[in-house]
Every structure is written in structure tokens, then in C-alpha cells.
Amino acid sequence: MFLIHKYKMTAITSPASSVPLFGWFVRRGYLQGVFWALMICLVSSTNDVLMRFLGERLHVVQIMFFRFLFSTIAVLPLMLRHEKNLFKTEHPKNHALRAIIGAVALCLCCLSVNIMPLAENTAIMFCEPLFLLPMAYFLLKEKVDKNRWIATLVGFIGLLFIVQPGLDSFRLTAFVPMGAAMLFAYLCVMAKRMISTEHTLTLLFYFGLGTSIFAGLFLPFFWVAPTLRELVFLVFLGIGANLIQVCLFRAYAATDASALAPFRYTEFLFAGTFGFLFFGQIPDLTIILGAGVIGLSAFYISYMETKKESAKK
């Protein structure tokens, strides 16, 4: 278990902490960050499936409104039960900016999963780490060593196999997930900046509240009464939105944002699997080849970062 206080996590003594095999899970560091980065990919792919099902009848604005509304409702009881006043914040403007950027990014993301196969959409959104690494370097002033640059560049080569510039897969619709990827990368940078001053629940609450208000302004123009099944999907979508952010905050509290960038590529594996199971979508050979190259880059950076941490002890 963890106690989270202003994003500084303290491990509580547990049986797992005394077992070397699970020591990484209760100790801040690179491997813990990788675990939460992989969880981001799993939950994100699950949300893509839900948004595709919902997008068959509901407008993206309506999906985003309910997603963030249920996300806010899920966090509110935790806010009220906490001993401290988590509604106080030192960065109201940053919360508002995150909300607007998040709403636009999620609208683009929801649109993209409904206009192209899940694996293809995810593959194009792999350009997010390509935006994240230079943002972490210039905006967060993180030290990005050559191993991280190499891993990300190798991942970019794998992305070229998947996107195939100049061919049909690189059409105008590809700029929809690319735009979402750029905005998501900036949201990651903002989360890293705020991680030491704001409580997890405070960030989750104001992000959900702000985005639901922003999306709600346009809701009357696209309203369609959701069915009971769609409402259930929307509730799970809201819970998933919170889980993604919790995993994001924990990942960046454990290690540098740029170190985790290559692992976002593993989302393709989840997207390809879900696309086949739920929609009968089968990735072609070039997509599989690109995913293999991306996987090698992730394993390389994992080995180098683990070796670096061992040398410090």
C-alpha cells in the first residue's frame, strides 16, 4: 500500500516489501515507474474499446461530458472524507488549462478510435513520446541521456514501419490522433510540474470538473438520450479516466518522464489484441514488424536504466 501526500509516496511496511522479488513495487524507482506506465497503456486501450462502442450512436462531445462527469463523481467522496481540505489549490489557472487541453485531447482521441482501426490509431498516437521527450528536456529541464534518445529514435523507426509515410495509412485523418498525442504529451509535462505541490485527488477532481464543464457548454447541440448499456459503459469510462491519471502520477513520482516514454509503445499490443477480440481487426505484417522494433527499444532502455540504478547503490 501507499500513502500519497502531495504526490510524495511513502511505502507502508507489507509482506511484499520484505520479498526481494516484489521489492521494486514498494520502492520508488525505474521499475516501479515502468509498471505504472504499462498500466496506463492497458487502461487506455480498454477506454478506447468503450469509446468505440459508445461512438456508434453517441457524439464525441456527449461521451466526453459523461466520462468526465462520472470521473468527478467518483473522486468527490474521497475528497470529502480526507482529513485535509483538498479543494484548496495554489494553481487554479493551471487546473483550468489542463481541463481545456484534456477535453480537446480526449475529443480528438474519441474521434480517432471511431474513424480508424484501434491498432492503427494507437500506432499513430505513438508519436506522443516523440513530443514528450523534447518537452521533458526543454520544459522540465530533465537530463535526457543518450540511451533515452537512442531508445526513442529506435521506437520512431518502428513507428515509420507502422504509419508508412506516403501510403494510404498516412492520410489526413492521421492528424487527428497526432494532434491528440501532442496534447497528451503536454498534459504529461503539466502533471510532472504539479506533482510536488498538489494532492492526487485535487488534480483528479479539478481535471474532471473542468473538462465536464467545458464539454457541457456544447452538450445541448449534440444531446442523445443514452441507453442503460451506454450509461454503464460511460461510468466505466469515467472510472478508467481516473485510473489513467492515478497511474500517470505514480509513474512520474517514481522516475523521470523521459525514461518512461518508450514504454508507451506497448499500448499497441493491447490495442491490437482488443481490436481483434472485439472488432475482428487484424494488424498487417508491417504493423507487427514495427511493434517488434518498438518492443526492442523498450527492453533496451529498461536494461540500461536498471543497470544505472544498480550502480548507484
Secondary structure, DSSP 8 states (H G I E B T S, - for coil): -EEEETTEEEE---GGGGSGGGGGGGS-SHHHHHHHHHHHHHHHHHHHHHHHHHTTTS-HHHHHHHHHHHHHHHHHHHHHHSSS-TT--S-HHHHHHHHHHHHHHHHHHHHHHTTS-HHHHHHHGGGHHHHHHHHHHHTS-----HHHHHHHHHHHHHHHHHH-TTSTTSSGGGHHHHHHHHHHHHHHHHHHHHTTTS-HHHHHHHHHHHHHHHHHTTGGGS-----HHHHHHHHHHHHHHHHHHHHHHHHHHHS-HHHHGGGGGGHHHHHHHHHHHHH-----HHHHHHHHHHHHHHHHHHHHHHHHHHHH-
